[in-house]
């Protein structure tokens, strides 16, 4: 079932997902040398999802405002 056009947001999914697809999990495990080619893709170990944290903006000083 699809979502009606009026209910979709313009920006799409703006927050990070907490679930990876099987292909994304395998790619991440291969980067970490925890998955070898030829192994069964079933029963994969858990993979931690790093959430992107936005940095805080630096406060403006009086000198920067001039």
N, C-alpha and C positions, 0 to 999 in steps of 0.2 A: 504494500500500500504506500502510495506517495503522499507527500505533504502538499497541501493546497498552496498556490502561489502567494496568497494574501497572508499566510502564516509564516512564510520564510523571512528570515532577517536579511538585510542587505549585505552584511559583512560575513555571513555564513558562520562557521564555527570559530569563534574568536578565542576560546580558551583551549588549553592543551588537553588532549585526550589522555585518559588513563588506561586505555586498552590498545594494544598493538595488534596488527594483523599477523598471521603466521609468517608471512614473508618478511615483515619488518622485524619480528623477533629473531628469525633465522639470520638476517643480515647483521643485527646487533650482536648476536652470539658469535658469528664468524669474525667480526671485528675484535671481539674479546678472546678469540681462540678457544671458545667453549663448544663449538659445533664443527664437526668434520663432514666433508662432502661424502655422500653415500649413506649417511646415517638416516634413520627413520625420522620424518618430521613430526611424528606423533609423540606425545609425552615430553614436550620441550620443558626445560627448566624455566623458572620465573625470571623475568627481565625487569629491572627497575626502570621506570620512566622518569626521566629528569624533567622537571617542570621549569620553564623559563621564568625567571624572576626579573621584573623590570626594575632598573636602578632608580634611586631617588634623584630628583633634580637638585643641583647645587643652588643654594640660596644666593641671591644677588646681593652684592655689597654696594655701598654708596659709590665706590669708584667705578664699578661696572655699569652703573645706571647712567653715568655722565657721558 
